[in-house]
Amino acid sequence: QVQLVESGGGLVQAGGSLRLSCEASASIFRITAMGWYRQAPGSQRERVAAITPGGFTNYADSVKGRFIISRDNTKNMVYLQMNSLKPEDTAVYFCNTLNPNAWGQGTQVTVSS
């Protein structure tokens, strides 16, 4: 099994920045792709960013150029640096491992206008 623990969410004004962190179980972290997803009220969960074990990244068009996903395999952690935040970024953000498929508990990000 894999356990994921997220942190770093909060309330921020538009244009500000937040850094989300996710700590994963060491047993499978280095061999699984990681992702950040978000779900806004009334919307389906969507993938924001993903990163392979080797460090290749992919971003949703809505966050490209503003968000950066990274991982530290020595610490079993994945990060999401969120810059130039917009009110439409408001959502619960979830950490995810691709295989096995697992989810963290989510952390709330609220961006005020």
For each residue, the residues with C-beta under 8 A, 3 or more apart:
1: 25 100 102
2: 24 25 27 28 29 32 97 100 102
3: 24 25 102
4: 22 23 24 25 95 96 97 102 103 104 105
5: 22 23 104 105
6: 9 20 21 22 93 94 95 104 105 106 107
7: 20 21 22 107
8: 18 19 20 21 107
9: 6 18 20 93 107 108 109
10: 18 108 109 110
11: 110 111 112
12: 16 17 18 85 109 110 111 112
13: 16 111 112
14: 85 86 87 111 112 113
15: 84 85
16: 12 13 85 111
17: 12 81 82 83 84 85
18: 8 9 10 12 82 85 109
19: 8 79 80 81 82
20: 6 7 8 9 36 79 80 82 93 95 107 109
21: 6 7 8 77 78 79
22: 4 5 6 7 34 36 77 78 79 80 95 104
23: 4 5 75 76 77
24: 2 3 4 28 29 34 76 77 78 95 97
25: 1 2 3 4 28 29 76
26: 29 30 76
27: 2
28: 2 24 25 31 32 97 100
29: 2 24 25 26 32 34 73 76 97
30: 26 53 73 76
31: 28 53
32: 2 28 29 53 97 98 99 100
33: 50 51 52 53 97 98 99
34: 22 24 29 50 51 69 71 78 95 96 97 98
35: 47 48 49 50 51 69 95 96 97 98
36: 20 22 47 48 49 50 69 78 80 93 94 95 96
37: 45 46 47 48 93 94 96
38: 45 46 48 89 91 92 93 94 109
39: 43 44 45 46 91 92 94 106
40: 43 88 90 91 92
41:
42:
43: 39 40 46 91
44: 39
45: 37 38 39 94
46: 37 38 39 43 60
47: 35 36 37 50 60
48: 35 36 37 38 59 60 63 67 80 93
49: 35 36 57 58 59 60 63 67 68 69 80
50: 33 34 35 36 47 57 58 69 98
51: 33 34 35 55 56 57 58 69 70 71 78
52: 33 55 56 57
53: 30 31 32 33 73
54:
55: 51 52 71
56: 51 52
57: 49 50 51 52 69
58: 49 50 51
59: 48 49 63 64 67 69
60: 46 47 48 49 63 64
61: 64
62: 88
63: 48 49 59 60 66 67 82 89
64: 59 60 61 67
65:
66: 63 82 83 84 85
67: 48 49 59 63 64 80 81 82 83
68: 49 80 81 83
69: 34 35 36 49 50 51 57 59 78 79 80 81
70: 51 78 79 81
71: 34 51 55 77 78 79
72: 75 76 77 78 79
73: 29 30 53 76
74:
75: 23 72
76: 23 24 25 26 29 30 72 73
77: 21 22 23 24 71 72
78: 21 22 24 34 36 51 69 70 71 72 95
79: 19 20 21 22 69 70 71 72
80: 19 20 22 36 48 49 67 68 69 93
81: 17 19 67 68 69 70
82: 17 18 19 20 63 66 67 85 89 109
83: 17 66 67 68
84: 15 17 66
85: 12 14 15 16 17 18 66 82 89 109 111
86: 14 89 111
87: 14 90 111 112 113
88: 40 62 111
89: 38 63 82 85 86 109 111
90: 40 87 109 110 111
91: 38 39 40 43 109
92: 38 39 40 106 107 108 109
93: 6 9 20 36 37 38 48 80 106 107 108 109
94: 6 36 37 38 39 45 103 104 105 106
95: 4 6 20 22 24 34 35 36 78 103 104
96: 4 34 35 36 37 101 102 103 104
97: 2 4 24 28 29 32 33 34 35 100 101 102
98: 32 33 34 35 50 101
99: 32 33
100: 1 2 28 32 97
101: 96 97 98
102: 1 2 3 4 96 97
103: 4 94 95 96 106
104: 4 5 6 22 94 95 96 107
105: 4 5 6 94
106: 6 39 92 93 94 103
107: 6 7 8 9 20 92 93 104
108: 9 10 92 93
109: 9 10 12 18 20 38 82 85 89 90 91 92 93
110: 10 11 12 90
111: 11 12 13 14 16 85 86 87 88 89 90
112: 11 12 13 14 87
113: 14 87
